[in-house]
Amino acid sequence: MARTAKKTGATLAQGGTVVGATFEETEKTKSAAKTSETVVLAVSLPHGLKFDDVPCSDGGTKTIVFPGLNDALRSKREGILLGRGNAVAFKIDKADWENILKMHGKEAAFTGVNGGLPCIIPMKDEKEFKSRSDELKEIDHGVNPVDPEKVGVKETNNV
């Protein structure tokens, strides 16, 4: 019996596009959203979040993947992990967003943990995302990289 090959690589988001970030300047990309009504979300997840049960207009379901802050480091040997206070602007169809909220709106990513800000916050548009950058610096997803200096790591010389 032949073994099936594993699929590798990142899953592409259906129905959404990253249109900005707090940690670097990104070019504006054309929206993958199908309707004229879209929602911009500030997403501060350390890793992507996949919803594969979002209802479609044809009666089936589709998959929507919210981007993670550190997705660009996937399959790389070196890089810098992004911690608290960073977010990406993710544009999605309003209907898809409403369906996700109906089914998953009580989960921690949408409500926050221990009184903190949620990791996914709806915005009016890209301008609001940029103007609320001070507030977005307070988002803490809880999987932050350790600062080597604070934990007493000393640099050694390679022998």
DSSP file (Angstrom, degrees, kcal/mol; ACC not computed):
  #  RESIDUE AA STRUCTURE BP1 BP2  ACC     N-H-->O    O-->H-N    N-H-->O    O-->H-N    TCO  KAPPA ALPHA  PHI   PSI    X-CA   Y-CA   Z-CA
    1    1 A M              0   0    0      0, 0.0     2,-0.2     0, 0.0     0, 0.0   0.000 360.0 360.0 360.0 132.1    0.0    0.0    0.0
    2    2 A A        -     0   0    0      1,-0.1     2,-0.4     0, 0.0     0, 0.0  -0.501 360.0-123.8 -78.7 143.3    1.4    3.4   -1.0
    3    3 A R        -     0   0    0     -2,-0.2     2,-0.3     1,-0.0    -1,-0.1  -0.691  24.9-122.1 -86.1 137.0    1.9    6.0    1.6
    4    4 A T        -     0   0    0     -2,-0.4     2,-0.2     1,-0.1    -1,-0.0  -0.585  28.3-114.3 -80.7 142.5    0.1    9.3    1.0
    5    5 A A        -     0   0    0     -2,-0.3     2,-0.3     1,-0.1    -1,-0.1  -0.498  25.6-121.8 -76.1 141.2    2.4   12.4    0.9
    6    6 A K        -     0   0    0     -2,-0.2     2,-0.4     1,-0.0    -1,-0.1  -0.640  23.5-123.6 -81.1 139.2    1.9   15.0    3.5
    7    7 A K        -     0   0    0     -2,-0.3     2,-0.3     2,-0.0    -1,-0.0  -0.688  31.7-167.8 -81.7 133.7    1.1   18.5    2.3
    8    8 A T        +     0   0    0     -2,-0.4     2,-0.1     2,-0.1     0, 0.0  -0.800  37.6  55.8-118.6 163.9    3.6   21.1    3.5
    9    9 A G  S    S-     0   0    0     -2,-0.3     2,-0.2     2,-0.0    66,-0.0  -0.280  88.0 -48.7 103.9 168.8    3.5   24.9    3.5
   10   10 A A        -     0   0    0     -2,-0.1     2,-0.4    64,-0.1    -2,-0.1  -0.471  53.1-117.1 -78.6 145.7    1.2   27.5    4.8
   11   11 A T        -     0   0    0     -2,-0.2     2,-0.2     1,-0.0    -1,-0.1  -0.677  32.0-123.5 -79.5 132.0   -2.5   27.3    4.2
   12   12 A L        -     0   0    0     -2,-0.4     2,-0.3     1,-0.1    -1,-0.0  -0.546  23.2-115.1 -78.1 141.2   -3.8   30.2    2.2
   13   13 A A        -     0   0    0     -2,-0.2     2,-0.6    51,-0.1     3,-0.3  -0.592  24.4-147.9 -74.9 130.7   -6.5   32.3    3.6
   14   14 A Q  S    S+     0   0    0     49,-0.7    51,-0.1    -2,-0.3     3,-0.1  -0.888  78.9   8.1 -99.2 126.7   -9.7   32.2    1.7
   15   15 A G  S    S+     0   0    0     -2,-0.6    78,-1.0     1,-0.2     2,-0.3   0.593 114.6  76.2  86.9  10.1  -11.7   35.4    1.7
   16   16 A G  E     -A   92   0A   0     -3,-0.3     2,-0.3    76,-0.2    76,-0.2  -0.986  51.8-162.4-151.3 161.3   -9.2   37.6    3.5
   17   17 A T  E     -A   91   0A   0     74,-2.0    74,-3.5    -2,-0.3     2,-0.5  -0.999  26.5-120.0-144.7 141.5   -6.1   39.6    3.0
   18   18 A V  E     +A   90   0A   0     -2,-0.3    72,-0.3    72,-0.2    11,-0.2  -0.732  34.0 171.8 -78.4 125.7   -3.4   41.2    5.2
   19   19 A V  E     -     0   0A   0     70,-3.2     2,-0.3    -2,-0.5    71,-0.2   0.386  56.9  -8.0-119.3   1.3   -3.4   44.9    4.4
   20   20 A G  E     -A   89   0A   0     69,-1.0    69,-2.8     5,-0.1     2,-0.3  -0.973  52.6-150.4-179.6 172.0   -1.1   46.3    7.1
   21   21 A A  E     -A   88   0A   0      3,-0.4    67,-0.2    67,-0.3     5,-0.2  -0.985  22.3-134.8-155.7 155.5    0.9   45.7   10.2
   22   22 A T  S    S+     0   0    0     65,-2.6    66,-0.1    -2,-0.3     3,-0.1   0.635 104.4  52.8 -85.0 -15.2    2.1   47.6   13.2
   23   23 A F  S    S+     0   0    0     64,-0.4     2,-0.3     1,-0.2    -1,-0.2   0.555 118.8   6.8-102.1  -9.1    5.6   46.2   13.0
   24   24 A E  S    S-     0   0    0     -3,-0.1     2,-0.5     2,-0.0    -3,-0.4  -0.978  78.0 -96.8-163.2 159.5    6.5   47.0    9.4
   25   25 A E        -     0   0    0     -2,-0.3     2,-0.4    -5,-0.1    -5,-0.1  -0.721  41.7-171.6 -82.3 125.4    5.2   48.9    6.4
   26   26 A T        -     0   0    0     -2,-0.5    -5,-0.1    -5,-0.2     2,-0.1  -0.914  25.3-111.2-117.1 147.1    3.4   46.6    3.9
   27   27 A E        -     0   0    0     -2,-0.4     2,-0.3     1,-0.1    -1,-0.0  -0.400  39.6-101.5 -69.8 149.8    2.2   47.5    0.5
   28   28 A K        -     0   0    0     -2,-0.1     2,-0.3     3,-0.0    -1,-0.1  -0.559  41.9-159.6 -70.9 135.3   -1.5   47.6    0.0
   29   29 A T        -     0   0    0     -2,-0.3     2,-0.2   -11,-0.2   -12,-0.1  -0.812  26.6 -95.0-114.1 157.9   -2.7   44.5   -1.7
   30   30 A K        -     0   0    0     -2,-0.3     2,-0.1     1,-0.1    -1,-0.0  -0.503  49.5-107.9 -69.2 136.5   -5.9   44.0   -3.6
   31   31 A S        -     0   0    0     -2,-0.2    -1,-0.1     1,-0.1    61,-0.1  -0.397  15.6-154.4 -69.6 139.7   -8.6   42.5   -1.4
   32   32 A A        +     0   0    0     59,-0.2   -17,-0.2    -2,-0.1    -1,-0.1   0.436  59.9 120.4 -88.3  -1.3   -9.6   38.9   -1.8
   33   33 A A        -     0   0    0      1,-0.1   -17,-0.1   -18,-0.1     5,-0.1  -0.391  56.4-151.0 -67.1 141.3  -13.0   39.7   -0.4
   34   34 A K  S    S+     0   0    0    -19,-0.1     2,-0.2     3,-0.1    -1,-0.1   0.737  72.1  55.5 -89.8 -24.1  -15.8   39.0   -2.8
   35   35 A T  S    S-     0   0    0      2,-0.2    -2,-0.0     1,-0.1    59,-0.0  -0.614  83.3-119.1-106.3 168.4  -18.3   41.6   -1.7
   36   36 A S  S    S+     0   0    0     -2,-0.2     2,-0.8     1,-0.1    -1,-0.1   0.713  95.9  81.8 -78.0 -18.7  -18.0   45.3   -1.3
   37   37 A E        +     0   0    0      2,-0.0    57,-2.3     0, 0.0    58,-0.4  -0.783  62.1 160.1 -91.7 112.2  -18.8   45.1    2.4
   38   38 A T  E     -B   93   0A   0     -2,-0.8     2,-0.4    55,-0.3    55,-0.2  -0.855  30.1-143.3-127.6 163.8  -15.6   44.2    4.3
   39   39 A V  E     -B   92   0A   0     53,-3.0    53,-2.4    -2,-0.3     2,-0.5  -0.984  11.2-142.4-125.9 137.4  -14.3   44.5    7.8
   40   40 A V  E     -BC  91 123A   0     83,-1.0    83,-3.4    -2,-0.4     2,-0.4  -0.885  21.4-164.7 -99.2 130.7  -10.7   45.2    8.8
   41   41 A L  E     -BC  90 122A   0     49,-2.8    49,-2.8    -2,-0.5     2,-0.8  -0.924  20.6-136.4-116.9 138.9   -9.6   43.3   11.8
   42   42 A A  E     -BC  89 121A   0     79,-3.4    79,-2.3    -2,-0.4     2,-0.5  -0.867  30.5-167.4 -89.4 113.9   -6.5   43.9   14.0
   43   43 A V  E     +BC  88 120A   0     45,-3.0    45,-2.3    -2,-0.8    77,-0.2  -0.917  20.4 171.7-112.5 121.8   -5.1   40.4   14.5
   44   44 A S        +     0   0    0     75,-3.2    76,-0.1    -2,-0.5    24,-0.1  -0.478  26.3 140.9-125.7  59.8   -2.5   39.8   17.2
   45   45 A L        -     0   0    0     22,-0.5    24,-3.4     1,-0.1    25,-0.3  -0.840  49.3-142.6-100.7 137.8   -2.2   36.0   17.2
   46   46 A P  S    S+     0   0    0      0, 0.0    24,-1.5     0, 0.0     2,-0.3   0.876  91.1  18.2 -66.9 -34.5    1.3   34.4   17.6
   47   47 A H  S    S-     0   0    0     21,-0.2    22,-0.1    22,-0.1    19,-0.0  -0.891 102.4 -83.0-129.5 160.0    0.3   31.7   15.1
   48   48 A G        -     0   0    0     -2,-0.3     2,-0.4    20,-0.2    -1,-0.1  -0.149  33.9-141.5 -62.3 159.4   -2.5   31.5   12.6
   49   49 A L  E     -D   66   0B   0     17,-1.8    17,-3.3    -4,-0.1     2,-0.5  -0.992  14.9-155.7-126.8 122.3   -6.1   30.6   13.6
   50   50 A K  E     -D   65   0B   0     -2,-0.4     2,-0.5    15,-0.2    15,-0.2  -0.850  11.6-172.3-108.1 129.2   -8.0   28.4   11.1
   51   51 A F  E     +D   64   0B   0     13,-3.1    13,-2.9    -2,-0.5     3,-0.4  -0.968   8.6 172.4-115.8 112.8  -11.8   28.2   10.9
   52   52 A D  E     +     0   0B   0     -2,-0.5    11,-0.1    11,-0.2    -1,-0.1   0.173  68.0  67.3-106.4  17.8  -12.9   25.5    8.5
   53   53 A D  E     +     0   0B   0     11,-0.1    -1,-0.2     8,-0.1    10,-0.1   0.029  60.1 136.3-124.8  27.0  -16.6   25.7    9.3
   54   54 A V  E     -D   62   0B   0      8,-1.7     8,-2.7    -3,-0.4    42,-0.1  -0.656  57.3-118.5 -79.5 121.8  -17.6   29.1    7.9
   55   55 A P  E     -D   61   0B   0      0, 0.0     6,-0.3     0, 0.0     2,-0.2  -0.288  25.7-149.9 -63.5 142.3  -20.9   28.8    5.9
   56   56 A C    >   -     0   0    0      4,-2.7     3,-1.2     1,-0.1     6,-0.0  -0.612  26.7-112.0-102.9 167.5  -20.9   29.7    2.2
   57   57 A S  T 3  S+     0   0    0      1,-0.2    -1,-0.1    -2,-0.2     4,-0.0   0.720 115.3  61.3 -71.4 -20.6  -23.7   31.1    0.1
   58   58 A D  T 3  S-     0   0    0      1,-0.0    -1,-0.2     2,-0.0     3,-0.1   0.365 122.8-100.9 -88.5   6.3  -24.0   27.8   -1.8
   59   59 A G  S <  S+     0   0    0     -3,-1.2    -2,-0.1     1,-0.3     2,-0.0   0.282  93.0  96.3  96.1 -11.1  -24.8   25.8    1.4
   60   60 A G  S    S-     0   0    0      1,-0.1    -4,-2.7    -5,-0.1     2,-0.3  -0.034  72.6-104.7 -92.0-160.7  -21.3   24.4    2.0
   61   61 A T  E     -D   55   0B   0     -6,-0.3     2,-0.3    -3,-0.1    -8,-0.1  -0.900  24.8-161.1-127.0 159.5  -18.5   25.6    4.2
   62   62 A K  E     -D   54   0B   0     -8,-2.7    -8,-1.7    -2,-0.3     2,-0.5  -0.892  20.5-113.1-134.7 167.5  -15.2   27.3    3.5
   63   63 A T  E     -     0   0B   0     -2,-0.3   -49,-0.7   -10,-0.1     2,-0.4  -0.866  23.7-174.2-106.7 132.5  -12.0   27.8    5.4
   64   64 A I  E     -D   51   0B   0    -13,-2.9   -13,-3.1    -2,-0.5     2,-0.6  -0.996   7.0-162.0-124.4 129.4  -10.7   31.1    6.6
   65   65 A V  E     -D   50   0B   0     -2,-0.4   -15,-0.2   -15,-0.2   -52,-0.1  -0.948   8.8-148.6-115.4 117.2   -7.3   31.4    8.2
   66   66 A F  E     -D   49   0B   0    -17,-3.3   -17,-1.8    -2,-0.6     2,-0.0  -0.684  31.8-112.8 -79.1 135.2   -6.4   34.4   10.3
   67   67 A P        -     0   0    0      0, 0.0   -22,-0.5     0, 0.0     2,-0.3  -0.330  22.7-136.5 -72.8 150.4   -2.7   35.2    9.9
   68   68 A G    >   -     0   0    0    -22,-0.1     3,-1.2   -24,-0.1     4,-0.2  -0.738  17.5-122.8-100.1 154.6   -0.3   34.8   12.8
   69   69 A L  T 3  S+     0   0    0    -24,-3.4     3,-0.4    -2,-0.3   -22,-0.1   0.838 112.4  42.1 -63.2 -33.2    2.4   37.4   13.6
   70   70 A N  T >  S+     0   0    0    -24,-1.5     3,-1.4   -25,-0.3     4,-0.3   0.164  78.1 109.3-103.8  17.6    5.2   34.8   13.2
   71   71 A D  G X  S+     0   0    0     -3,-1.2     3,-1.4     1,-0.3    -1,-0.2   0.809  71.8  64.1 -62.4 -29.6    3.9   33.1   10.1
   72   72 A A  G 3  S+     0   0    0     -3,-0.4    -1,-0.3     1,-0.3    -2,-0.1   0.699  95.8  59.5 -68.9 -17.4    6.7   34.6    8.0
   73   73 A L  G X  S+     0   0    0     -3,-1.4     3,-2.3     2,-0.1    -1,-0.3   0.538  75.1 124.8 -87.2  -6.9    9.2   32.7   10.1
   74   74 A R  T <  S+     0   0    0     -3,-1.4     3,-0.1    -4,-0.3   -64,-0.1  -0.324  83.5   4.6 -58.7 131.2    7.8   29.3    9.1
   75   75 A S  T 3  S+     0   0    0      1,-0.3     2,-0.3     2,-0.1    -1,-0.3   0.526 103.3 121.5  69.8  11.5   10.4   27.0    7.6
   76   76 A K    <   -     0   0    0     -3,-2.3    -1,-0.3     1,-0.1     3,-0.1  -0.789  58.5-146.2-101.0 148.2   13.2   29.6    8.3
   77   77 A R  S    S+     0   0    0     -2,-0.3     2,-0.3     1,-0.1    -1,-0.1   0.788  82.2  29.0 -80.9 -28.4   16.2   28.7   10.4
   78   78 A E  S    S+     0   0    0      2,-0.0     2,-0.3    -5,-0.0    -1,-0.1  -0.933  70.1 116.7-133.3 154.5   16.6   32.2   11.9
   79   79 A G        -     0   0    0     -2,-0.3     2,-0.5    -3,-0.1    -6,-0.0  -0.914  55.1 -90.2 166.3 173.3   14.4   35.1   12.7
   80   80 A I        -     0   0    0     -2,-0.3     2,-0.2    65,-0.0    -7,-0.0  -0.940  34.9-134.3-112.8 121.9   13.0   37.3   15.4
   81   81 A L        -     0   0    0     -2,-0.5     2,-0.4     1,-0.1   -11,-0.1  -0.521  19.2-131.9 -72.1 137.9    9.7   36.3   17.1
   82   82 A L        -     0   0    0     -2,-0.2   -12,-0.1   -36,-0.1     3,-0.1  -0.783  29.5-177.7 -92.7 133.7    7.2   39.1   17.5
   83   83 A G    >   -     0   0    0     -2,-0.4     3,-0.8     1,-0.3    -1,-0.1   0.036  39.8 -17.9-107.4-145.4    5.7   39.4   21.0
   84   84 A R  T 3  S+     0   0    0      1,-0.2    -1,-0.3    61,-0.1    56,-0.2  -0.156 114.4  37.7 -63.4 154.3    3.1   41.6   22.6
   85   85 A G  T 3  S+     0   0    0     54,-2.4     2,-0.3     1,-0.3    -1,-0.2   0.543  89.5 108.5  85.9   7.7    2.1   44.9   21.1
   86   86 A N    <   +     0   0    0     -3,-0.8     2,-0.3    53,-0.2    -1,-0.3  -0.889  37.2 164.7-117.3 150.0    2.1   43.9   17.4
   87   87 A A        -     0   0    0     -2,-0.3   -65,-2.6    -3,-0.1   -64,-0.4  -0.986  25.8-137.5-155.2 158.9   -0.8   43.3   15.1
   88   88 A V  E     -AB  21  43A   0    -45,-2.3   -45,-3.0    -2,-0.3     2,-0.6  -0.929  23.8-123.6-117.3 148.4   -1.6   42.8   11.4
   89   89 A A  E     -AB  20  42A   0    -69,-2.8   -70,-3.2    -2,-0.4   -69,-1.0  -0.830  31.1-170.5 -90.7 122.4   -4.6   44.4    9.6
   90   90 A F  E     -AB  18  41A   0    -49,-2.8   -49,-2.8    -2,-0.6     2,-0.4  -0.967   9.9-151.2-121.2 122.8   -6.7   41.6    8.0
   91   91 A K  E     +AB  17  40A   0    -74,-3.5   -74,-2.0    -2,-0.5     2,-0.3  -0.809  24.3 165.6 -98.7 131.9   -9.5   42.4    5.6
   92   92 A I  E     -AB  16  39A   0    -53,-2.4   -53,-3.0    -2,-0.4   -76,-0.2  -0.961  43.6 -86.0-142.4 154.2  -12.4   39.9    5.4
   93   93 A D  E  >  - B   0  38A   0    -78,-1.0     4,-2.2    -2,-0.3   -55,-0.3  -0.358  35.0-130.6 -59.3 140.0  -15.9   39.8    4.0
   94   94 A K  H  > S+     0   0    0    -57,-2.3     4,-2.5     1,-0.2     5,-0.2   0.883 107.4  53.6 -62.4 -38.8  -18.4   41.2    6.5
   95   95 A A  H  > S+     0   0    0    -58,-0.4     4,-2.1     2,-0.2    -1,-0.2   0.907 109.1  48.3 -63.9 -41.5  -20.7   38.2    6.1
   96   96 A D  H  > S+     0   0    0      2,-0.2     4,-2.4     1,-0.2    -1,-0.2   0.915 111.3  50.7 -63.7 -42.4  -17.8   35.8    6.9
   97   97 A W  H  X S+     0   0    0     -4,-2.2     4,-2.4     1,-0.2    -2,-0.2   0.918 110.1  49.1 -61.7 -44.6  -16.9   37.8    9.9
   98   98 A E  H  X S+     0   0    0     -4,-2.5     4,-2.2     1,-0.2    -1,-0.2   0.890 111.2  50.0 -64.0 -38.9  -20.5   37.8   11.2
   99   99 A N  H  X S+     0   0    0     -4,-2.1     4,-1.8     2,-0.2    -1,-0.2   0.900 110.5  49.4 -65.2 -40.6  -20.7   34.0   10.7
  100  100 A I  H  X S+     0   0    0     -4,-2.4     4,-3.1     1,-0.2     5,-0.3   0.914 111.3  49.8 -64.9 -41.8  -17.4   33.4   12.6
  101  101 A L  H  X S+     0   0    0     -4,-2.4     4,-1.9     1,-0.2    -2,-0.2   0.893 108.4  53.1 -64.1 -39.5  -18.7   35.6   15.4
  102  102 A K  H  < S+     0   0    0     -4,-2.2    -1,-0.2     1,-0.2    -2,-0.2   0.906 120.9  31.7 -60.5 -41.7  -22.0   33.7   15.6
  103  103 A M  H  < S+     0   0    0     -4,-1.8    -2,-0.2    -5,-0.1    -1,-0.2   0.818 138.5  16.4 -89.2 -32.0  -20.2   30.4   15.9
  104  104 A H  H >< S+     0   0    0     -4,-3.1     3,-2.1    -5,-0.2     6,-0.3   0.291  83.4 115.5-126.7   8.6  -17.0   31.2   17.8
  105  105 A G  T 3< S+     0   0    0     -4,-1.9    -3,-0.1     1,-0.3    -4,-0.1   0.650  74.4  58.0 -61.7 -18.3  -17.5   34.7   19.3
  106  106 A K  T 3  S+     0   0    0     -5,-0.1    -1,-0.3    -3,-0.1     2,-0.1   0.395  83.0 109.4 -93.0   3.9  -17.3   33.4   22.9
  107  107 A E  S X> S-     0   0    0     -3,-2.1     3,-1.6     1,-0.1     4,-1.3  -0.393  83.8-107.5 -78.8 159.7  -13.8   32.0   22.5
  108  108 A A  H 3> S+     0   0    0      1,-0.3     4,-2.6     2,-0.2    11,-0.4   0.788 114.5  63.7 -60.0 -32.6  -10.8   33.7   24.1
  109  109 A A  H 34 S+     0   0    0      1,-0.2    11,-1.7     2,-0.2    10,-0.6   0.784 113.0  36.0 -63.7 -25.4   -9.4   35.2   20.9
  110  110 A F  H <4 S+     0   0    0     -3,-1.6    -1,-0.2    -6,-0.3    -2,-0.2   0.642 126.9  34.9-100.7 -19.1  -12.5   37.3   20.5
  111  111 A T  H  < S-     0   0    0     -4,-1.3    -2,-0.2     1,-0.1    -3,-0.2   0.653 101.1-125.2-111.1 -20.6  -13.2   38.1   24.2
  112  112 A G     <  -     0   0    0     -4,-2.6     2,-0.4    -5,-0.2     5,-0.1  -0.127  20.9 -96.8  91.5 165.0   -9.7   38.4   25.8
  113  113 A V  S >  S-     0   0    0      4,-0.4     3,-1.8     1,-0.2    -1,-0.0  -0.981  91.0  -5.4-126.4 135.2   -8.3   36.6   28.8
  114  114 A N  T 3  S-     0   0    0     -2,-0.4    -1,-0.2     1,-0.3     3,-0.1   0.858 131.4 -50.9  52.8  42.4   -8.1   37.9   32.4
  115  115 A G  T 3  S+     0   0    0      1,-0.2    -1,-0.3    -3,-0.1     2,-0.1   0.485 107.7 131.0  79.0   2.3   -9.5   41.3   31.5
  116  116 A G    <   -     0   0    0     -3,-1.8    -1,-0.2     1,-0.1    23,-0.1  -0.284  67.0 -83.5 -81.3 171.1   -7.0   41.9   28.6
  117  117 A L        -     0   0    0     21,-0.3    23,-0.4    -5,-0.1    -4,-0.4  -0.434  49.8-106.3 -70.5 147.5   -7.7   43.0   25.1
  118  118 A P        -     0   0    0      0, 0.0    -8,-0.2     0, 0.0    -9,-0.2  -0.323  19.3-124.9 -68.9 159.9   -8.8   40.2   22.7
  119  119 A C  S    S+     0   0    0    -10,-0.6   -75,-3.2   -11,-0.4     2,-0.5   0.610 100.9  51.4 -81.6 -13.0   -6.4   39.1   20.0
  120  120 A I  E     +C   43   0A   0    -11,-1.7   -77,-0.2   -77,-0.2    -1,-0.2  -0.965  69.7 174.5-128.0 114.2   -8.9   39.9   17.2
  121  121 A I  E     -C   42   0A   0    -79,-2.3   -79,-3.4    -2,-0.5     2,-0.2  -0.976  27.1-128.5-123.8 125.7  -10.4   43.4   17.3
  122  122 A P  E     -C   41   0A   0      0, 0.0     2,-0.3     0, 0.0   -81,-0.2  -0.488  26.7-170.4 -72.8 142.4  -12.7   44.7   14.5
  123  123 A M  E     -C   40   0A   0    -83,-3.4   -83,-1.0    -2,-0.2     3,-0.1  -0.837  30.3-125.1-124.4 162.9  -11.9   48.1   13.1
  124  124 A K  S    S-     0   0    0     -2,-0.3     2,-0.3     1,-0.2   -84,-0.1   0.922  82.5 -35.0 -73.1 -45.3  -13.8   50.4   10.7
  125  125 A D  S  > S-     0   0    0    -86,-0.1     4,-1.6    -3,-0.1    -1,-0.2  -0.902  72.7 -74.9-161.8-175.3  -11.0   50.6    8.1
  126  126 A E  H  > S+     0   0    0     -2,-0.3     4,-2.1     1,-0.2     5,-0.2   0.817 123.7  59.4 -66.6 -31.3   -7.2   50.7    7.6
  127  127 A K  H  > S+     0   0    0      1,-0.2     4,-2.4     2,-0.2    -1,-0.2   0.910 105.3  48.5 -64.2 -41.7   -7.0   54.3    8.9
  128  128 A E  H  > S+     0   0    0      2,-0.2     4,-1.8     1,-0.2    -1,-0.2   0.892 107.8  55.8 -65.3 -38.1   -8.5   53.4   12.2
  129  129 A F  H  < S+     0   0    0     -4,-1.6    -2,-0.2     1,-0.2    -1,-0.2   0.925 112.0  42.8 -57.6 -45.5   -6.1   50.5   12.4
  130  130 A K  H >< S+     0   0    0     -4,-2.1     3,-1.1     1,-0.2    -2,-0.2   0.875 113.5  51.3 -69.6 -37.7   -3.2   52.9   12.0
  131  131 A S  H 3< S+     0   0    0     -4,-2.4     3,-0.4     1,-0.3    -1,-0.2   0.751 107.2  53.4 -74.2 -23.3   -4.6   55.5   14.4
  132  132 A R  T 3X  +     0   0    0     -4,-1.8     4,-2.3     1,-0.2     3,-0.3   0.082  69.9 118.0 -97.3  23.8   -5.2   53.0   17.2
  133  133 A S  H <> S+     0   0    0     -3,-1.1     4,-1.0     1,-0.2    -1,-0.2   0.826  72.1  56.7 -62.1 -31.2   -1.6   51.8   17.2
  134  134 A D  H  4 S+     0   0    0     -3,-0.4     3,-0.3     1,-0.2     4,-0.3   0.914 109.7  44.8 -65.7 -41.2   -1.1   53.0   20.8
  135  135 A E  H >4 S+     0   0    0     -3,-0.3     3,-1.6     1,-0.2     4,-0.2   0.881 108.5  57.4 -67.9 -37.8   -4.1   50.9   22.0
  136  136 A L  H >< S+     0   0    0     -4,-2.3     3,-1.4     1,-0.3   -51,-0.3   0.739  91.8  70.4 -67.4 -21.5   -2.9   47.9   20.0
  137  137 A K  T 3< S+     0   0    0     -4,-1.0    -1,-0.3    -3,-0.3    -2,-0.2   0.674  91.7  61.5 -67.6 -14.8    0.5   48.0   21.8
  138  138 A E  T <  S+     0   0    0     -3,-1.6   -21,-0.3    -4,-0.3     2,-0.3   0.558  77.3 110.0 -87.0  -9.3   -1.5   46.8   24.9
  139  139 A I    <   -     0   0    0     -3,-1.4   -54,-2.4    -4,-0.2     2,-0.5  -0.507  46.7-173.9 -70.6 130.4   -2.5   43.5   23.2
  140  140 A D        -     0   0    0    -23,-0.4   -56,-0.1    -2,-0.3   -24,-0.1  -0.951  15.8-172.6-128.8 111.6   -0.8   40.5   24.7
  141  141 A H        -     0   0    0     -2,-0.5    -1,-0.1   -22,-0.1   -22,-0.1   0.604  41.8-123.4 -80.4 -10.6   -1.3   37.1   23.1
  142  142 A G  S    S+     0   0    0      1,-0.1     2,-0.4   -96,-0.0    -1,-0.1   0.358  88.7  92.5  91.0  -5.9    0.5   35.3   25.9
  143  143 A V        +     0   0    0      2,-0.0    -2,-0.1     0, 0.0    -1,-0.1  -0.597  55.9 160.7-118.8  68.7    3.2   33.6   23.8
  144  144 A N        -     0   0    0     -2,-0.4   -61,-0.1     1,-0.1   -62,-0.1  -0.639  42.5-108.5 -93.3 145.9    6.0   36.2   24.0
  145  145 A P        -     0   0    0      0, 0.0     2,-0.3     0, 0.0   -61,-0.1  -0.378  37.8-109.8 -67.6 151.3    9.6   35.5   23.4
  146  146 A V        -     0   0    0     -2,-0.1     3,-0.1     1,-0.0     0, 0.0  -0.647  20.9-128.8 -84.1 136.7   11.9   35.5   26.4
  147  147 A D    >>  -     0   0    0     -2,-0.3     4,-1.1     1,-0.2     3,-0.7  -0.783  15.2-150.4 -83.7 114.4   14.4   38.4   26.7
  148  148 A P  T 34>S+     0   0    0      0, 0.0     5,-2.5     0, 0.0     4,-0.3   0.817  92.8  55.8 -58.2 -33.0   17.8   36.7   27.3
  149  149 A E  T >45S+     0   0    0      1,-0.2     3,-0.8     3,-0.2    -2,-0.0   0.866 104.0  53.4 -68.2 -35.8   19.1   39.6   29.4
  150  150 A K  T <45S+     0   0    0     -3,-0.7    -1,-0.2     1,-0.2    -4,-0.0   0.762 110.8  46.2 -72.2 -24.6   16.2   39.5   31.8
  151  151 A V  T 3<5S-     0   0    0     -4,-1.1    -1,-0.2    -3,-0.2    -2,-0.2   0.331 118.8-106.2-101.7   7.5   16.7   35.8   32.6
  152  152 A G  T < 5 +     0   0    0     -3,-0.8     2,-0.4    -4,-0.3    -3,-0.2   0.755  57.4 163.1  81.3  26.5   20.5   36.1   33.0
  153  153 A V      < -     0   0    0     -5,-2.5     2,-0.4    -6,-0.1    -1,-0.2  -0.657  22.7-154.7 -78.8 129.9   21.7   34.5   29.8
  154  154 A K        -     0   0    0     -2,-0.4     2,-0.3     0, 0.0    -5,-0.0  -0.869  15.0-120.3-108.7 140.1   25.4   35.3   29.1
  155  155 A E        -     0   0    0     -2,-0.4     2,-0.3     1,-0.0     0, 0.0  -0.559  29.8-158.2 -76.4 137.7   27.0   35.4   25.7
  156  156 A T        -     0   0    0     -2,-0.3     2,-0.4     0, 0.0    -1,-0.0  -0.814  19.4-110.4-114.7 157.7   29.9   33.0   25.3
  157  157 A N        -     0   0    0     -2,-0.3     2,-0.3     1,-0.0     0, 0.0  -0.694  34.4-116.2 -84.9 136.4   32.7   33.0   22.8
  158  158 A N              0   0    0     -2,-0.4    -1,-0.0     1,-0.1     0, 0.0  -0.570 360.0 360.0 -71.5 131.2   32.7   30.3   20.2
  159  159 A V              0   0    0     -2,-0.3    -1,-0.1    -3,-0.0    -2,-0.0   0.416 360.0 360.0 -99.1 360.0   35.7   28.1   20.6
